[in-house]
Amino acid sequence: MADYIASVSGGKDSAAMCLYLKEQGIEHRRVFFDTGWEHPVLYQYLKEELPKAIGEIEWVTAPLPQLDEEREALALKYEERLGHTSAMVRWTVKKAMFPSRKRRWCTDLLKIKALKYYMKRERFELPVNTVGVRAEESTARSKLPERELSTSLDCMVWRPLIRWTKQDVINIHTRHQLRPCSLYLQGADRVGCWPCIFCRKSEIRFLAETDAARIDLLRDLEADVSKLCGSQRAFLRKGDGVVGVDETVEWSKTSHGGKQFSMFREDEIEPGCMSWGLCDTGDSVLG
């Protein structure tokens, strides 16, 4: 008998998937892979509101790196500001660099390896990674099959919502009287990593307008990581150079046609965690 593992991000699609599995009577384990880089509102939603509708959610923390004394002290400084342990911060400090479009270490270290660790720990015989990916979200996703064998994860991947529309997602939320994470209601397009290196221009602007504290933390972390790697700026990389967080925020305020930084997600480019359903992306439930 297959062991269904529902990857929960806190976003609308993974929640809809769990509600669908519940309606179909399919037993499944709901797992949230914590990067330590989420919005406090999302953490609260995952702990308090979402489990009431979909059932208990298991939390799995991404593997943490070993740090030397200097880097350990640096990581602790930022974890104190965040209020929790952060695999994202620790790997950023360890590598002395932020992830980028060309260097997507976040997907592998914070998501894929966490999933592999979880499946190995639980000793599933026939694991099926069940993910809330929908074809209408992008051309890249429209090419994904509903089921496939993942050689990297060594398990089957099932995308039960692959042909669903956004309205289908809204409808199942409505049937179960589940409100989406309030970040959507505030205007967020996505509720995954805060911020994700692949976020859109509008998402950077939303972050800057609603969470000045996170921008301040990014600016300070950028400065400290830059010292570690010997670069003037380390937040985002463009070609052989780098783009700072403040420049990125200013760019997000420009109208269409403003300077385009290559680190932002393009329509046909999606990181691996999206295809496996380990990240949440897409439009707001409210449109």
N, C-alpha and C positions, 0 to 999 in steps of 0.2 A: 504494500500500500504506500502510495506517495506521501511525502511529508511536504506540505505546502507552507512556504515561508513568504509572507506578505511583507515586502519592504515598505515601511511607512516613513514618509518624510514630514508629515504634518500638513502637506498641501492637499488641495481639493481632489486631485485625481487618485492619489493613494488611498484617501479616505473613501472615495466612491468605490474603489476596487474592493476594499474590505467589506463595505456594505453589500456589494454584489455577491461576494463569496458567502456572506452571512445569509442572504436571501436564498442562495442556491443550496444551502446546507452543507457547504464544503468546510470541513475543519481545517484551520490554518493557524500558524503562529504569526503574530504581528510583531515586527522588529523595527526599532528605530536605531539607526547607526549614528551615534552622536559624534560630531566633529569638534564640539566645544566652540563653535563659531556661529551659533544660531541667535536669532533675536529673542530676548527674554519673553516676549509675548508668545512666540511659538513654543518655547519650552513650557510655559504655563498651559497652553492649549493642549499639548501632548500629554501633560500630566493630569490635568483636571477635566477638561471637557470632552476631548476626543474618545478616551477610553469608555465613557458612558454610552457611546453610540456603537463603537466597533468592538469593544472588549479590551482586555488587558494588553498593554504594549510592553514588550521587553526592550530594555535599553542596552545597547552594546557600544562600548567606547572603542574608538580606533586605537590600535597599538601605539604606545608612546615611545619616543626615542630616548636613548641614553644621552644625557647632556653633561658637559664638563661644568665645573663650578661657576664660571662666568655666565654661560648660557642658562644654567639652571636658575641663577639669581634673576636673570633677565626675564625668563619665562614666568617665574613666580610673581614678578612685578605686574605683568599684564594679566595674569590669572586673578590676582587680587582685584584689579579693576573690573574684570568680567564677572567675578564672583564664583568661578568654578574652574576646574581643570580644563585646559583646551589643547587638544591634539593639534589643531591648526596652528596655534601659536607656537607650540613646542617644535613642530616640524619646520615651521618658518624660521625659527631661531637656529635650529639644528643645521639647516641647509643654507642659512644666511641669504635667503631669497624667498620671495612670494611665488606662488604658482603662476603660470602664464599659459597662453594658448599653445605655445610650442613646448612648454615644460609642465605638463598636467600632472605633476606628482600628487596633487590633492586627491584626484580620483582613485588612484591606485592605493595610496597609503591610508587615506581616511575612510574610504568606502569599500573598495574591492577586497582589500586584505582583511578588513573588519568582518565582511560577510564570510570570507573563507574561514577565518578564525572561528566564527560562530558555528558554521556548519560542521567543522572538525570537532569542536567542543561538544556539540550535541549528538554527534555520531549518527546522523541521518542516513538511512539506507538508500532511499530514493528521494533526494531533495529536489523540490521544484521551486525556483525563485519566481514568485508571482509579483508582477510589477504593473503599475498604473500608467502605462505609456499609451498615448492616443495618436493615431495617424494624422489627424487634421491639424496637429500642432506645427508640423513642418514637413517639407518634402523628404528630409532625411528619415523622419519617423514613419512616413507613409510607406517606406520601402522595407520596414521591419516586418518579419513574419509574426504570426500570433504565437507560434511555438518554435523553439529551436534549441539545439544542444549547445551549451556554452563550454568550449574546451578550456577557457581561462578560469571559469568558476567550477568546472567539472560537475555540472548539473543541468537539468532542463530549465529553460526560461519560458514562462507563460505570460503573455500580455492579454488578459481577458478583455480589456477595454480598448484594444487597438482600433476598433471600428466605431467607437462611441463618439458622439459629438459633445460639445460643451453643454448643450441643453440636456443631454442624457445625464451628465454629471450633476447639473443643478437639480434635475428631477429626482434623482435618488437621494440627494441631500434633503430635499423637501419631504419625500416620503418618510424619512426617518427623523425628521425635525432636527436635523443637525446643521447648525450654522458653521460656515467655514471659519478658519482662523481670522481674527479681527483685523489682521494686517491687510487682508484683501479688502475689507470694508473701508479701510483708510486710504485705499488707492494703490496698494502694492500689486505688481504684476505677478510676483512670485514670492514664496516665503521660505526659500531654502537658505543656504549659507548667507551670512549677513556681513559683507556682500559676497556674492559669487564672482569669480574672476570672469565669468562669461555673461554677466548681467548686461542688460541693454542700457542705452543712454538714458532712457526715461527712469530706469531703476536706480542709476547712480544719482540722478537728480532727486528722486523720492527719498533716497537714503540721506542725502545732504540736507534736505528740507525738514526731515522728521527726526533725525537722530544725530545731532551735532556731537554728542559724546562719542559715538562710534567713529566719526570722522576724526575727532581729536585723537582717539586711540590709534587709528590707522596712521595718522601723521607721526605720532611719537614712535610707534613700532617701526615705521619706515625709516626714521632717523637712526634708531638703534641697530636695525638690521643692516643699514647702509654702512655703519661703522664696522660691523663684523665682516662685510664683504669688500670693504674698501672702495665702495662706490658712493657717488654723491646722492643718488636716489635709488631706491630699491623696490618701490611698490609695484609698478607695472613696467613691463619691458616692451619696447617697440624696436624690432630689428636688433641692431647692435647697441642701441641706446636704451634709456629708461624714461618713464613718464611718472611724475610724482602724483600723489593723491590730490593735492590742491589743483594742479593743472587739469586732472581728470574731472574734478568737480566743476571747474570753470567751463570746461568743454561741454559738460552736460547741460549747461544753461543756454548754450547756443541754439539757434534755430536750425532747421534742416539745411545741410550743406556745410555745417561747421566741421572743424578738423576731425577726421576719423582716426582713432587710435586702433591699431591692429589687435589689441588684446580683447576687444569686445566681441561678443558672439555674433557671427554673421548667420544669415538665414540657413545656409547649407552646411554650417559647421556646428557639431554638437559634441560635447565631451562624453566620454564613455559612461559616466555615471548617469547621464540622461537616458541612454538606451537601455540601461539595466534598471532604470526606475529608482535609482538610489538618491537622486536629486529631484527637486520640484521646480518646474519651469512652466511658463505659459501664461495665459490671460486670466484676469480676475473672474471669479464666479459671477460677479455682478456686472461684468462687461466693462 
